[in-house]
Amino acid sequence: MENVVAINNLAQAVPSGRLVEKEEEIKKELVVGRDMRASCFEITEPDPNDDLTGDKEAQMASLFARYKKTLINRTNHHLGYPYNLDFDYGDLAQLQHFSINNLGDPFIESNYGLHSRQFEVGVLDWFARLWEIQKDEYWGYVTNCGTEGNLHGILVGRELFPNGILYASKESHYSVFKAARMYRMECVKVGTLVSGEIDCANFKAKLLANKEKPAIINVNIGTTVKGAVDDLDLVIKTLEESGFTRDRFYIHCDGALFGLMMPFIKRAPKVTFKKPIGSVSVSGHKFVGCPMPCGIQITRLEHINTLSRNVEYLASRDATIMGSRNGHAPIFLWYTISRKGCKGFQKEVQKCLRNAQYLRDCLRFAGISAMHNDLSSTVVFERPLDEDFVHKWQLACEGNIAHIVVMPNVTIKKINVFLNELLQKRSNWYQNGKINSPCIAADIGPQNCACTLHY
Ligand SMILES: *Cc1c(COP(=O)(O)O)cnc(C)c1O
């Protein structure tokens, strides 16, 4: 099969910068984004005449008008990252004039009066109900992002088990491995199935090899690249079978992506504090949709006392990762959750899954390798050969594969526009079938691969 395009050739067609990363002894060539230094908006010092001429003001206004146009265009062509770009927070514009900051503990008012704890605790209570933990048994906060939730959850686990080993599947988000580096924790990477789920046979072998140390486990409720959901029940069973009693393990659930979708899928396994888990985190700007990054972290109240310190300067308690905390974010979350409610989220989840299915089917029908995990709205497919195309549609790529995450703003119409363009481009890349598309069976399984060998 000499005319199968080797994936190494892919990068050669790429004009932008390259980075060679050494990871696990394998040299990989990564395509990195464009260098921003040439296109930055330089800040110029105000001129004494500016007030008179109004030139600077006019320049700035025109710059913002152009920037807004770019944002609209980029919003219309966004498919790759799991951000719901469909929202309207017009009612909240009036709050922009205030420096709202929830520094300290959400449940203990600090001396700084411009805070939004009323909204924050409302949001947290809602999530506590969703993940089935009593009001007086949980603690949590609105974070800056899903990463902060992971950093916090893993820290809680580390404080409980200072010599514990962190276990995470190799398809876990990079923030999990960052946490291990930051906290200097021993970290064991666990293998995955083709679907992207944690491989519990491999997990068991690794647990048995480290029986003397407690286990801190990151469980993925939707992996970043394939949208795979780790089988929480099987993880717990594997721990028990390997001789880890409940006082010797801590589970953090990284639900950044699907933490808010899974509860609304009937056939999905349940994430609940009725199971022996320690914490769950989710990103607020992903499925919910929010103009600023944010997230939610919920853990058990009993765990937080080991972690927190009272701070006189705040008149509050320090149990969060960050100091100052965005006080606007909880209001935005409160607003959307109040307006949509569980029914609204459920409808949107169903729509996303349907549209993801549609996208997967269309790709396969067109002879393009594609995979879609049942519980997810992420569609994985062959990496487009043209980096400009990837850039235009803001596709997230890793190795030989790319993905689209179907969020509520990704409509059938948008999918169709994308598909038409992809098919057109593809006929050039592969010269109307004269060149075969690459085999990606190793990434998505032979049954999903449309290369000449597997089709
Ligand atoms: C996006 C994501 C994160 C990180 O969330 P941020 O809000 O971007 O910090 C963590 N885990 C998973 C699985 C994700 O998809």
The ligand as a Gaussian input file, in Angstrom:
#p B3LYP/6-31G(d) Opt

LIG

0 1
 C      -11.610000      20.846000      29.125000
 C      -11.244000      19.781000      30.046000
 C      -10.552000      20.037000      31.236000
 C      -10.046000      21.387000      31.581000
 O      -11.026000      22.316000      31.679000
 P      -10.691000      23.859000      31.526000
 O      -11.981000      24.470000      31.900000
 O      -10.306000      24.077000      30.097000
 O       -9.575000      24.174000      32.447000
 C      -10.308000      18.997000      32.079000
 N      -10.708000      17.753000      31.784000
 C      -11.362000      17.463000      30.653000
 C      -11.792000      16.051000      30.393000
 C      -11.648000      18.452000      29.740000
 O      -12.292000      18.156000      28.605000

